[in-house]
Amino acid sequence: MSKSLMSRATDSVVALAAAVTPDQFDRPTPCPEWTVRDLVNHLTLWSGVVAERVARKLPAPTDGSEDESIDFAGQWPARFVDGATRAARAWDEPGALDGETSMMSSPRPATFFHDMLLAELVLHGWDLATATGRPFVVDDDVAARARDSTAAMAEQGREYGVFGPEVPTTPDASPLAQALGISGRDPGTNH
């Protein structure tokens, strides 16, 4: 059986995570005002803890535990790899994409949150690659789903300040470049 889109996206970002070193934590990222440390903390929380809870249709904890920063003393990348891998497996379980689930608001179709979290993982995977000087390799079908999800939430993303103005791409640009451009990232900055 072939791997799911979420599993393949996770594999791409996990490969990057394994190469991040502590001396890179203070580097800037394409996310304004975020360092690599901020980005890996966000990835660990959202692509691990939150994504798994949403896939399993569990309510968000009320004790604030999802807002805690990780202790970087030896926990990165192992904590991210473990959490993101568990989350991808949770999305692969029978019924994970059925019905509704919620994150921090009213319930919505599980596929909505799956696609949103997949896009976030892909976009932030590219951010991590760019910040650490590595190439980001993701399957075109994964990138196409990320592009479509990014396009669907672009207006709201700009309204909340998480996406910048769209960066135009050529009609023959890759699905990843299109997703990046829609989100306000310049796909030409990752070398």
Stockholm file with secondary structure:
# STOCKHOLM 1.0

chainA/1-191         MSKSLMSRATDSVVALAAAVTPDQFDRPTPCPEWTVRDLVNHLTLWSGVVAERVARKLPAPTDGSEDESIDFAGQWPARFVDGATRAARAWDEPGALDGETSMMSSPRPATFFHDMLLAELVLHGWDLATATGRPFVVDDDVAARARDSTAAMAEQGREYGVFGPEVPTTPDASPLAQALGISGRDPGTNH
#=GR chainA/1-191 SS CCCCHHHHHHHHHHHHHTTCCGGGTTSBCSSTTCBHHHHHHHHHIIIIIIHHHHHTTCCCCSSSGGGCCCCHHHHTTHHHHHHHHHHHHHHHSTTTTSSEECSSSSCEEHHHHHHHHHHHHHHHHHHHHHHHTCCCCCCHHHHHHHHHHHHHHHHHHHHTTSSCSCCCCCTTCCHHHHHHHHTTCCGGGCC
#=GC SS_cons         CCCCHHHHHHHHHHHHHTTCCGGGTTSBCSSTTCBHHHHHHHHHIIIIIIHHHHHTTCCCCSSSGGGCCCCHHHHTTHHHHHHHHHHHHHHHSTTTTSSEECSSSSCEEHHHHHHHHHHHHHHHHHHHHHHHTCCCCCCHHHHHHHHHHHHHHHHHHHHTTSSCSCCCCCTTCCHHHHHHHHTTCCGGGCC
//
